[in-house]
Amino acid sequence: MDLKIVRDRLIGDGEQRAVSPVIGVILMVAITVILAAVIAAFVLDLGDSVGQEAQAGVTIDVDNTDGEERITVEVTSLGNADHVNLGGNAIDDFDSVDGDDVDGDEGLEVGDVHTIHDDSSSGLDGSGTITAIAVIEEDGTETQVASESYDFD
C-alpha cells in the first residue's frame, strides 16, 4: 500500500485547501486580541463608568369632561428611581394639588395618586404640558419618564 496516495488525499494539493496557513494565523491572532480586550474590560470595571437613566412608571390622565379641569398623576412603579417630581407649566398654571399648594419637587412614591386641579371659580384657560421626572438622589440623575399635553379652553 502506497501511503503517498493516502497522504495526498488527506492533505490535498494547493487548489483543494480552503484556507492558507497565513490567513489562519491572522484569524487566531485577531480572536486572541478580542478576547484579551473583553477580559480586560471586565477586570478593570470599565463598564461601571457609564451612567444609568432613572426609570419609573407614571400614568398621567388629563380630564375636562364635567367642566372642571383636572390632571391625575399616578406613580405605578419606581424602577431604580428614588422618587418622582412633577414639572412643566401645569405646575405654574394650577392652584393646587389635592388641596395643597403646587410644588414640583413633591417626591412622589409608588401608589401616590395626585389630582392637579384649578380651585378658582372661573376655571383654567390655557394649554401646556405636565411632566413626570424620575430622580436618583445618589448621583442627581433626573430623567423625564412621562409627559402629557393639556388644552383647557
N, C-alpha and C positions, 0 to 999 in steps of 0.2 A: 504494500500500500504506500502510495506516494503522498507524504504529508504536505508537500508544496501545493498540491491542488486544494487540499482542505484549507490550508492557511490562506490562499488567495481568495477562497470563497468567504472566509470569516472576516478578513480584513478588507477586502475589496481593493480595487485599483483607484486611481485619482478621481475618476469620474463618478464612482459609486459612493464615495464618502459624503456624508451630509454636511458636516461642519469641520472646518480646518482646525488644527490644534491651536493656532494663534487666536482665532475668534473664541474658542473655548476658554482659553486663559483670560482673555479680556472680560468675558462674561463672569467668570469666577471672581476676578478682582472687583468688578462692579458690585456684585452681590455682597462681597465682604465689606466694602466701603459703606454700603447702605445699611447693613446690619450693625456696623460699628456706630454709625450716626444715630440710629434708633436707640441702641443700648445707652449711648452717652446721654441722649436727651432724657431718658428715664432716670439714670443715675444722678444727673446733675439737676433734676427737677426744673427743667426749662419750661415745662408746661404750666407751672403754677404762676408765672408772671402774667398770664393772660387774665384780664378781669372778667367777672361774670355779670350778667344783667340781672336786675331784680325781677322776680316773677311773682304774680298774684292773679287770682281770679276775681274779677269785678263785673257786676251787671249794672248797667245804667238804663233807666227807663224814663222817658220824657212823656208826660201826660197833660193834656189840656181838654179832656172830654167833658167835664162838668163846669167849665168856665174858670176853674181855679188852676193857675199854672203850678205845676209840681214836677220835680225831678226826684226819682227814687234811686239811691245808690246802695247796692248790697255787695258786701265782701263775702265771696264764697270760699276762697282759699288764699293762703298767704304764700305758698310755694317757699322760696328761700328769702322772702322779704320779712322785715320786722313789723312793718305796718304800712298802711296806705293813706296818703294825703290826697285832698281834693284840690283841683286847680281850675284854671280857665276863668273867663269873665262871668260865669254864672255865680261864682263866689262873691264877686263885687256887686252884681245886679240884684241878688235876692237878699231879703232882710234877715231870714233866719233859717237854721237847720234844726228841725224838730223843736222849735221854740227857743233855741239858743242862738246867740249871735254867730254869724257865719265867720269861720276861721278856717282857712285852707289846711293848716297844719293840725288836723284833728287827731291823727294817729289811729285810724280805723282798724279794727281787728276782725277776725273771722266771725261771721254771724251778725255783724253790725249792719243794720238797715237804717239809712238816714234819708229822710224826705226833706228836700230843699223846697221851700215854698215862699210866696210873697205874702206878707202879713198885711199889707196896705189894702184898703178897700177899693182902690182904683185898679188894682191888678198890675201886672208887669207887662209892659210892651217892649219888645225888642227881640234880638236874636243873638246867638253866641254859641259857645261850647262849654261843656264841663268835662274835665279830665280826671282820671284816677291815676295817681303816681305811686308806684311801689317803691319803698325805701329800705335799703340795707344800711343800718346805722354804723356798722363796724368800719366800713370804708367810704360811707357817704354816697353810695351809688343810688341814683334815682332814675327810674325807668317808667315811661308812660305806658300803662297796661290797658287802659280803656279811654274812649273819648266818644262823646255824643253831642250832636248839634241840636239846638232848640230854636224855635221861631214862634214867639208868642205875640201875635198882633191883635 
